[in-house]
Amino acid sequence: MIGVGASIGVGVFVLLGQAAAMAGPSVILGLILSGVVNLLSILSFCELGAALPEVGGEHIYVRRAFGGLLGFITGWFEWMSEMFYAVLMAMGAAIMISSTVYPYLPLIAGNIHLLAAFLVFVFALVNMRGTKETGRTAVLLATLLLITLAVYVVSGWISGFRSDALDPFMPYGPLATMKATVFLFVVYLGAEDIVIAQGEVQEPGKNIPRAIILNTIVLILVYTIIAYTTIGLVPYEELGAAPMPLALAAQRTFLGQAGWLLIAFAGTVAALSSLNTAIMAQSRAIYSMSWEGYMPRFLAKVHGQFKTPYTAVLFASFFTLILTLLGALEFAAYASSFGFLIGYFLTNLALIRLRTKEPYLERPFKVPLYPFSPITGIITIIALIFFIDPIVLVLGAELALLALLVYYISMMGYERIRIAATGISMGAGVLSIFGSFLFHTGTLQFALPFIPPWLLSYGLSIFGVFLFFLGTLNFARIH
């Protein structure tokens, strides 16, 4: 239920319409194919989760296969993707709540960012209470979501479908269907959240593979039924132009306007369920990296009563709150998607690497159709890159550079950081003094508004002497 709750976010409520406009009724087939391809890729998590049941998920697998640097980068993107995904879900839930209660509570509905931040705060408290509380909340929300979607499906079937709903089934050809298959791959992301907390799962050798496979099968069934119902109620051309295609379809049933409220409720529950899981997942990623020494040790503290990594939960929730208040929705969507893709890609590589590096590792579950399954997963991720905005790649490169900076700073140690800061300070001081000399002699011509050249020259000299003095002082303290 944690996997189902993490996967059925607000994405399917929006993306189904765009995919239907892309492929027509064959979007139903696209969802099935996307689920099967995802299952082939997610089988890597089944094998590695059962063999290496430690808190941290894909970060643990990649570190074991390729060493600390790639392991840390995987954990970094694991944290980033879950953090930005939590921001998306908090904002999505707040927007849906706002649109529903605005006529009755305009003051609350008019402060979407504050409402989203409040939701983050509430689920941070839930996660601090313990994994059982997180799991119970996930079960409750996922159950509510599935019941609500079942009401939508039943109401659609009772109201009756259009006689020509599936004719023609593939109006734009098989290539359009394949494009929709790749486009909808993102709605299956979420099963990896099961393995992030795998160190807290009983009998992981059995339960992790079972949970992941069952989760994917349930998602394929749910998405296929939803797509079939939605296409049956509304022409695919109309769905492509609708901001909330499921809500439009629900209004075409006998429920009328109540159908719109039903989908708004379902979308809110889906977003809250994903938010709950995302906060849990990012805190476990931080805890795992801190325990291994890649992040400050205080983030690995466990609460004496609740037995949860409460400092990691607070740390993760703090940054989620900041981003939620800033409302960086587009940025969060890009960062989250890229982080999930990196995790999938490296986990499949780690499976192949560990099969050769540690052939005698105890594996309670083995990926069937090896190496076809992980190779298919790798090819899928590469294919997805061609369908995402180029800004995602730029953002991903920036996050990777930031991860490298944090990694090497953490590996340097306190004394080495002080030595590096000393060198930087003394070098910057000498450079400033030299720049002042060039200004003073006229060799370098540069003007700033409202600042005379002589003031700029003397200012650089004073600043340079100050930096060099600080560097010298720090050097004397080191030695």
N, C-alpha and C positions, 0 to 999 in steps of 0.2 A: 504493500500500500504506500510505503514511502516512495518507491519508484514510480508508481502510477501518479501519486500526488505531485511528484517533481516534474513529470513529463507533460501531463495535461495542464499546461499553463494557459495563458491568454492567447498563445500562438495559434492554436487550431481554430479559435473563435474568429480570427482575422485572416489567416493565411489560406484557409480553405476556399474562400471566394476568389482570391488571386490565382490559385492553382486551377480552379474550375474554369476561369476565363482563359487559362493557358492551354488546357487539355480537353475541356468539355466533360461529358459524363465519364470519360476514361480516367478521370482523376481518382475514381474508386479503385481502379486497377493500380494506379500510381501509388496510392497509399499502401496497398498490399505489398507491392514490390519494394517500396521504401522500407517497410517493416521487416521484410525478409532480409534485405541487404543489411539493415541495422542489426538484425539478429546474428548474421554471420560475423559482424564486427564485434558485437558485444560479447560473443562467446569467449573472446580473449580475456575479458574481465571475469568470466566465470572460472576459467582455469587458474588465472593468477590470483584471484580473490580467495579461492579455496586452498591454493598452495602457500600463499603468503598473507595470512589473515592478520595484518597489522593495521592500526589506524593510519589513514593517509591515502589509501587507494592507489591511483596510478602513479603517484609520486614515489611510492615504495617500489613498485615494479620496475620503473625506469631506472631508479638509483641502483637497484640490484643488478640490472642488466648492463647499464652503461656508465655507472659511477655517479659521483656527487654532483657534478655540474649540470648534466642533463636531468638528473633527478630533481635538483633544486628548481630548474627552469620549469619542469613539469608541475611541481608543487606550486610554484608561483602563478602559473596560468590557471591551475586548478582553483587557487584562491581568487584570482582576479575574475574568472568566469562566473564563479558562484556569487561573488560580491556584486558584480554588475547585474547578474540575473536577479538577485534579491532586490536591487533597486528597481528593475523593470517590473517585477511582480508587485512590489509595494505601490508603485505609481499606478500600475494597471488596476489594482484593487481599489485604490483611492478614487480613481477616475470613475469606475463603475459604481462605487458607493455614492459618489457625488451626484452622478446623473440620476440615480434612483431616489435619493432623499432630498434633492435640492428644493422641491416645492414645499417640503415640510421643515427642513433644517438648513436654511440658506447660509447661516453663519459657518456651520461645519463644512458644508459642501463647497463653500467658496474658498476654503484654505486646503487645497489638495495636497500641497507639499507637507504641511503640518500633519494632515491626516495620515499620509504615507509614513512620515517619521514616527507617528504614534504606533502604527501597525508594526514597524520594525522593532520599536521598544517592547511591545507586548510579546512578540515572538522571541525576542532575545531573552526575556524572562522565562518563557516556556522552555527554551533550550538550556538555560542555566539550571533548571530544576532536575533535568536528567534525560537520558535517552528514552526511557519508558514514557515519560511525559511527551517528548517529541514524537515518539512512535504512536502514542494514543491520539495525539492531535492530528497526526497524518492520517491515521485510520478513520477518525471522525470526519475530517474534511474530504478525504477521498471517497468515503461512503456517501456523504451528502452530494458530492459532485456526480457520482455514478447514478444515484437515484434521480437527481434532477435531469440528467441527460436521458435517462430511461423514460421519464415523463414526456420529454420533448419528442423522443422517437415514437412512443406509443401514440401520442396525440397526432403526429404526422401520419402514421399508418391508418389511424381511425378516420382522419379527415380525407384520406385518399390521395394517390399520386396522379400526376399528369400522365395521360396515356402514352405520350411520345417522349417521356422524360429521358429515356436512354437511347433515343434514335435521332441522329446517328451516334453511336457509342464513342467513336474516335474521329471527330470531325476535322481535326488538324493533323492527323497522322500519328504514327508511332513515335516519331522523334519528339513531338510535343508532349506525349505521354511520358517519355523518358525524362524530359526537362522538368515536368511536374514531379516526377519521382525524386529527382535530386533536390528540387526546391522544398519538398515536404520532409526531407530527411531530418530537419531540425526539430520537428514535433515529437520525435522519438527520443531525443536527448533527455537524459534524466536517470536512466538505469544505473549509470556510473555512481550516482549518489549512494546507492546501496553499499558499494564497496568502500566508500570513504570512511564509514563508521564500522568497518568489518571487524575491528578489534573488539567491538562491543556486542558482536553477534554470537549467539550460542550455536555450537556445532557448525562453524563456518564452512567446513568441507562439504557439507550437505546443503545447508540452508542458503548460502550465497548463490550457487548455480541455480538452485530451484527458484529462488526469488527473482533473479535476473531473467531467466527464461520465461517464467510464468508472467512476469511484468510485461515483457515484449508481446507475448501471445495475447494478453488482455488488451493491450494498446491497439494491436492490429484489428482485433474484433470490434472494439469500441469505435475506432476511427472509421472503419469500413462501414459500419452501420450508420454512423452519423453522416458520412458523406452520401451514402445511398438515400437516406431520408431527406437530406437537404437538396440534393439534385432532383429528387422526386417532387419536391414542393415548389421549387423556384427554378426557372431557366438559368443555365450557367452564364448567359450573357448578363443577366441582372445581378447574379452573385458577384461577378467581378467588379461591379461598380458600387457594391454595398460595403460600408465600413465595418459592419457587423453582420456578415451573411447569415449566421445561424439565427440571429434575432429577427432578420427579415423573413426567414423561412418559418420561424415559430409564429409570426403574426399571420401567416397564411393558413394556419391550422384553426380549429374551432376555438382555440384559446384567445385568439385575437390579440389585443394589447397586453393581456396577461401573459401571453407567450413571450413578448419582449422582456417583461419583468422576470420571467422564468430564466431566460438566457442571461440577463444581467446578473441574476443571483448565481447562476452556474459559473459565469466568468469570474465573479468575485471570489467564490469558493475555490475555484481553480488557482487563481492568483495567490490567495492566502495559503493554500496548501503548498504551492511551489516556494513561496516566501519562507515558510516554516522549514522546509527541507534545505533550502539554499543557505540559511543561517547556520543550520547544523553542519552542513557540508564544509563551508568555508572555515568554520572554527576548528574542525578536525584537521583540515589541511594545514592551518597555522600551527596547531598543537604538534602535529607530526614533524614539521620542519623545525620547530623550536626545540623539541625533544632531541633532535639529531644535531643541534648546535648551529643551524643555519640562520636562526632568528633568535632574539633575546630569550634567555632561559625562563624569565618570569612568565612567558606565554604558555609554558608547559605545566603550570600549576594546576592541580586538581582539587576541587572543593572537597573539604573533609566530610561533609554530610551528603551532598548530592552526587559525589564521584564524577563530576563533569569538569572539563577544562574551562572553568568559568572565566579566567583571564583572557583566553583565546576568544571566547564568545563575546566578551565585552570589547576587546580590541577590534574584532571583525565587525561587530554591530556599530561601533563608533564611526568607522569609515563609511559603512552603509548609510548611516544617518546623515552624514555630511553630504554624500552624493545625492541622497534622496531630497534633501533640502535645496540643493542646487538644481535639481530637476534635469540632469543631463541625460535625457531619455535616448536620443540618437546615439550619443557616445557610448552609453551603457549597452545598447543593443549590439553595436559593432564589437565592443570588447568582449562581451559575453560569448557571442558566436565564435569568435576567433579562439578564445580560450578552450571551449569545448572541443573544437576541431583539433587543436594541438594535443589535447589529452587523448583523444581517440587514436590519432596518428601514432603517437609515441608508445601507447600501450600495445598496439598491434606489433610494432617493431620490437618491443621488449619481449613479447611472447616468443617471437622467432629467435631472438638472441638467446633467451634463457633455455630454449629447447636444445641449443648446441652448447651453451656455456655450462649449464647445470643439468645434464641429462638424467642424473640420479635424484633430482629433487622430487620429494613425495608430492604427487599430483592426484588428489582425490577425484578431480574431474579433468578430463582431457578434451580439448577442442576436437570435435569431429571434422572430417574433411580437411585436416591439416595437410599442407600449408595453404590450401585454397581459401579457407575462411579469413585468416588475418591478411592475406594478400588482397582479397576482395575489399576488406575494410580500408586498407591503405589506398587502393585505387579510388574508392568512394570519396575519401577525404580530398584526394588530389582533384577529383572531378568537381567537388563542391567549390574549390578555390576559384574555378572558372565562372561560377555563378554568383559570386559575392562581389560587393563593391570594392574597387581598388583601395579605397580609404581604409578598409579593414586590414589590408596587408601593411599599409603604412603604420597604422595604429599598433598592429601586432609587433612590427619591428621595433617601435618605440618602447613597448612594454618589455620586449626581450632585452633591449639595451639596459633598461632600468633594472631588470632582474640580474643581469650580469654585474652591474655596479653594486647592487646589494650583496650578491654572492661573494665578490672579491673583497668587499669591505669586511664582511663577516668572517672570511677566511684569514684576513690579515692579522686580526687580533688588535688589542688596544695599543700596545707599544708600537706596532708597525703603523697604525693609523696616525699616532702622534708624530712619528718620524716623517711620514708622508706630508702631514699638515705643516711640519716645520720647513720641509723643502719647498712646498708650494708658497708658504708665506715669505720666505727669504727670496725666492725667485721672483715673485710678484713685486716685492719691494724694490729689488734691483731694476726690474723692468720699468717700474714707475719713475724711478730716479733717472734712468736713461731717457725715458720719454720726455721728462721735464727738461733735460739738457738739450734734446733735439728741438723742443719748442723755443727754448731760450736763445739758441744760436740761429734760429730761423730755418734750420734744415727741414723741419716738419711743419707744414702749414695746415692749421686746422682751426676752425672758428665755431664757437657755440653761441647761440643767441643770449644776450644779456650777461655774458661772461667775458670779460676782457682777457686777451692772451696772457698777460702777465699773471693774472689771478689763477688761470688754468695751470701755468707753469709752476708757480709756487705751491699750488694745491697738490699737484702730482708729487712734488718733492717731499712735502710734509707727509703725505699719505705713504709714499715709498719708504721713508725713514721709519715711520710707525710700524709698517708691516715687517721690515727687516729687523727692527728691535724686538717685535713679538716672536719672530722666528728664532732669533738669537737666544732670547730668554727661554723659550721652550727647549732649544737644543741644549742649553746649560742644565736644565732640569732633568733631561733624559740621561745626560752623562754625569 
